[in-house]
Amino acid sequence: MTLDRFPLVQFRVPGIASSLLRFALIGLLAAAVFGPLLNMLIWTVAEAWYFPAKLPIRWGFAFWSKVFRPEAGAMKALSTSLLIACMTVALSLVLAIPAGYALSKRKLPLRSLFLLFFLLPQAFPTVAVHMNIARIFYGLGLTGTIWGVMLVHAIQGLVFAVWIASAAFAAIGEDQVEAARNLGATPLRAFMTVSLPLAAPGLMASAIFVFLISLDEFSGTFFVGVPDVRTLPLTMLNAALEGNYQIASITALLLLVPSILFMLFVERFLKADVLASVGK
Amino acid sequence: MATLRLRKSLPLLALLMPALLMVGLLFVYPLLFSLAYAFRDESSGGWYLGNFTKAFALYGGDIWLTVVVTLLSTALVGVLAVAIAGYLTLGENSRAVAALRWIYRWPMFIPFVVAAQLMRTFLAKSGMLNNSLMSLGLLEPLNAMSLLDWRGVVVTFVWKQLPFAALLISGAMASMDRSLMESARGLGAGRLRILLEIVLPQVSATVWVSLILSFVTMLSALSVPMMIIAGSPTMLTVDMAWRVNSYGDYGVANALGFVSFAMSGLAAWFYLRQGLREGGQPT
């Protein structure tokens, strides 16, 4: 594409005006990013807020005690969510560590095809698949169980687990493993004492990814988890559809905290050299 | 020689097998099941196209709405992501670049469900958006309206997916050779022109990847339309859930699923064709 036929107008903006414009655009972006977050935070501490009041009429933490009361179900949903997330991480690592190790070897035949295969669950819209998984699971007695929900979550997280694990193993040089083998270590021992510890930060990052995917997963749980498994996102949906803004906002905040923590810490685990080779 | 190589890689294939089986059994099999049962007449056990005629008759409007919302959101994500990534790469005011870098990433790690809840409060008639516009005198209280319909879905999708696309694109721009940009700058080319004529063509593969992944993610989102749109017209994902949960009607639900697979399939085909035309391997 060439733009030569449409020469862009060269305009010089005086320094102050261009600073103001820059300031305004960045301010607008900040308002768009943080406005919705701030609105939610205000709702978590609003006891009464009616249109057209610009701010709550009464502030306080009354709704927090409601959310954390046992009969509200939010605490139970939180523990269910955390349990499922931990189980999903365990299953994903058990599958992704061997698979990632195999995929880190360039000599593996059809390697790029296998890498693409794991991308499938991200490359198709999932809702139609989830409802059919639920139908198949129903015949197996897996709907409404924690195991069924864990399996659906693991499928959604597996591409990240496998790709990051593969990148983490590939970032280890062959030399150290060779050295261990030359000193008489068996392949398994070399893997356990050299490769695995060196890949651990990358594997940690993939575990965090899978944990968050499981914590936030909605449509799989919606179809497979009914009627007995209620995770935090489903609890939030119910509160929101019942029009209870405070409860929904407090639940949203509970879901938000792990994600924000992750954003602050992920760079510590996911080194640039690993990140650059994810999916390659 | 070939057999030797195969035998050497057998242990590796064995290590790979459990994960492959998992995706095969829990994703590919239900996917094929869904595609096949879109043509199934479950009452008589035959195969027919009745599910599709019923799906188009009942949800034709929703199919169009889904197409428009996802395409519009993807286009907005593309334009804004290129603008943000371009400023991060070519911006000359280091403080503005640092501020932008700090701000734009936040929504990326916020779950879709949470993003939908944020927008439910923010875009409501009494939400912060309207309140702020009224306080600034930009909106008359009488004209205040709720944006919680398809527009709210577009806003939520763009808000949530923009950082992901901008991150990928700015990463690709950062790894470019800067000498061409700098010599063009030295010759007096404007930054907008450098972005459009020099930078963008070199990162077009990354732009397409990020847009297609965003498009499929939006097609899959169930929670966002469910929480933001009350009633109809709504998006296909909500219709599928409704069809299954209220009527146990898997035929029409799978026909709608087929339509959404076809949309993502078209996107994938478009991407592959783009990659071939550029004469390179799609990355």
Interface residues (C-beta under 8 A of the other chain):
Chain A: M1 T2 L3 L8 Q10 R22 I26 L29 A30 A31 A32 V33 F34 G35 P36 L37 L38 N39 M40 I42 W43 W49 Y50 F51 P52 K54 V94 L95 A96 P98 A99 Y101 A102 L103 K105 K107 L108 P109 F114 F117 F118 L120 P121 Q122 A123 F124 P125 T126 V127 A128 V129 M131 N132 I133 R135 I136 L151 V152 A154 I155 L158 V162 L212 L215 D216 F218 S219 F222 F223 P233 M236 L237 A240 L241 Y245 A248 S249 T251 A252 L255 L256 S259 I260 F262 M263
Chain B: R5 L6 K8 S9 L12 L13 L15 L16 P18 A19 L20 M22 V23 L26 F27 V28 Y29 P30 L31 F33 S34 Y37 N93 A96 A99 L100 I103 Y104 R105 W106 P107 M108 F109 I110 P111 F112 V113 V114 A115 A116 Q117 L118 M119 R120 T121 F122 K125 S126 G127 M128 L129 N131 S132 M134 S135 P141 W159 G190 L192 R193 L196 E197 P201 L213 V216 T217 L219 S220 L222 S223 M226 M227 L236 T237 M240 A241 V244 Y250 A253 N254 L256 G257 F258 S260 F261 M263 S264 A268
